[in-house]
């Protein structure tokens, strides 16, 4: 690319992005708000520097925090003509260096990397004579061990420094988006398990992900030859999401740099949400103190969201220090909705019904996300969506290309691409034939069934073939394999059509046209375990991150009671003060307009109107007397348990307890009567009616 062509790269950018791209010398700090095109700015900066001869692309190291983000950066750099740039996560870059230099320095291979800490932590807990430690407790302990190691906290000093930092396994679980617990292990117990874990790991000659960073840093710090070689290789650094850097990552970056200052960092203090894991925005906010001559550029033009979403997002930050106020660039859209519900079941039922209606109007389900504070909040939404035959995808499961069915299909696809035998009917037909050999069928299994997740993975691959065929009609299996290889490198997974359910933490870095942020009541947002002002402000930033995931439509909701029938005393989150258009009291008493199911609107016993979702499913008030054959109910529960085991799904995915109770009370004798029960649609009727009606008939004979 010529210099004149390189200047064309700058023409593609807005004024602030152009300033970033053209700032090629010395330390640069970019404060980039949500949706402001930071990846575009920094990839154009790297490309512009390479095409103007300022840097050799092979000497550039671009660092980010997720494999997906690194893959996206590599893809963009390749499109900009600089494929030689190394774009990696901190852990990937450190692991590559440690594996290369460890044998040269210590005479043997780097110890093997463990995939998960849980099994070794379980053995460590057993050594410490701690009994009945479940997976949830092991995950809490893993979070504490990870925080300690990235913060340079040893087992001997854990109890002392954890107390100063306000740590605890309950806090770690809550911050991770998992269910927070009032109990947990005391600091001395965590320290003992931490020490035992390190002993177990050493005895097995294994290392964990935090050790990778520590090993790389030790090699650079202790052997000048290693440091010299790494610094000759990498001369120009870009670090994305700099607000998420922890102490050991900052130390490793300093070792990479040496006494040089060719560093560009990018981050948003308003998106600092990983302090619980050892991250600190001080590295970003203190950049000018570290480098007094550093240039600072602010990216504030938001290209992702409508002005309505941007306005609410800015309002959520309140008077937060160091906030980056966004400026909306898109045309106007729908107003942000604020909804109050009686309880979480009603909230889930209403939103699921709304999503089902959107699906029926042709809205792709992949365009919709439901975000919550902790993972335990997902269950009523999974249940409500399953009842309406709406597929959902829970973020945080294994990566798409690591799934067994995907690996199997891709292996067969590679073989088919080399084979001369083709259908002659085009790419989609050839791809369909390959997928059919591993169990894909045109008709999907029922939502919640054991084979549904597998089918959705294969269908996502088929959709990828359809997309390629539409954009390149002459493409064949060879081109499809090349596209899959590109996506594997970038971790750019195709997506089956389903509603995304995710914690607010898991949603960071993603975006959807339609977003529901649910359960936004005090005690949940901010989480009840946020005790200090700093922790409360991090909760505020977390809600801001959730809101800024929405492109076109945003709904924020809360529920007044913890569960159906309990006292409605919960208030909307304090972060909504001044954001909700009406006063808090008006908002709390206003109920959204909702379409009520026509099948069961009044109690079958007293005739009063039914408002609660569970009551509507039962067809009676919760406190109205009703009797049913307990033996029938137990027969139904036994059948449900067997069915759930056969399908490898939770029992509620077959029928909820409320639906089973309604069946036992009504004892339907034909399909039409069974279909009248709320929670039973056509799909479940076709799937289960034979067994259920047989059980009911046996009890009445």
Number of C-alpha atoms within 10 A of each C-alpha: 12 10 11 10 12 18 15 12 18 20 10 13 17 13 12 17 27 18 18 25 22 18 17 19 15 15 23 24 24 24 26 28 25 27 22 24 19 23 18 16 26 25 22 25 24 27 26 28 20 20 23 16 12 12 17 18 21 16 18 20 23 27 25 25 18 17 19 21 21 24 22 19 24 23 20 19 22 15 11 18 14 21 16 14 21 20 25 24 22 22 21 20 18 22 19 13 20 23 18 14 22 18 12 11 14 10 9 11 14 19 15 12 14 14 10 12 20 20 14 19 25 22 16 22 23 15 15 15 10 13 10 10 12 10 12 15 20 19 20 25 29 22 21 27 27 21 22 23 22 21 17 16 17 15 21 13 13 24 20 14 16 19 11 9 9 13 18 22 25 21 25 24 24 22 28 23 19 20 18 23 16 10 9 17 14 11 19 16 16 24 24 18 25 26 18 21 26 19 14 17 17 12 9 12 12 15 19 18 19 17 18 24 24 20 20 23 23 14 20 23 16 11 12 11 14 21 19 13 12 19 18 11 14 18 21 25 20 23 24 23 23 29 26 25 29 22 16 19 21 14 16 20 18 14 19 24 19 14 8 13 17 15 21 26 23 25 25 25 24 26 25 22 27 19 18 23 22 19 23 20 23 14 19 23 18 11 19 16 11 12 14 10 12 18 17 18 17 20 26 22 21 22 19 23 31 24 24 20 27 27 17 21 24 19 18 24 22 16 9 13 10 11 17 20 21 21 18 21 16 17 11 13 14 12 15 21 15 20 21 23 22 25 23 23 23 21 23 26 20 21 21 24 19 14 21 19 12 14 15 10 9 9 14 13 21 18 17 24 27 26 26 26 30 23 21 13 22 19 14 18 22 22 24 23 24 24 26 20 18 22 23 24 20 17 14 11 8 8 12 18 18 11 13 12 19 19 13 13 21 20 12 15 21 15 12 19 18 10 10 7 9 15 11 8 8 15 24 21 16 21 24 18 16 19 24 14 11 16 13 21 14 9 7 15 18 17 21 26 20 16 17 16 19 19 22 20 24 25 22 18 24 22 18 21 25 17 13 19 18 12 9 11 12 11 16 19 22 15 17 21 18 12 15 21 14 14 18 16 16 19 20 20 17 18 16 22 20 19 22 21 25 24 25 25 20 19 21 16 16 11 20 21 16 20 24 22 24 24 27 25 22 17 16 20 24 23 21 14 18 20 12 10 9 11 19 18 21 22 22 24 23 25 28 22 24 29 28 27 30 26 24 22 22 27 19 21 20 26 26 23 19 15 14 18 14 11 12 15 10 17 19 27 21 17 24 22 15 14 19 20 14 12 11 17 10 11 17 20 11 11 12 13 8 10 9 14 11 10 13 19 18 18 19 16 12 11 12 12 16 21 15 18 23 22 22 26 25 26 24 25 22 16 8 10 9 11 8 14 13 12 11 22 21 13 16 21 18 12 14 23 17 13 18 20 12 11 17 14 16 17 18 21 21 25 23 19 15 18 19 24 20 25 24 22 18 17 22 19 16 15 15 10 13 21 17 15 21 22 22 21 17 13 15 19 15 12 14 16 19 12 12 24 19 12 18 21 15 10 13 10 5
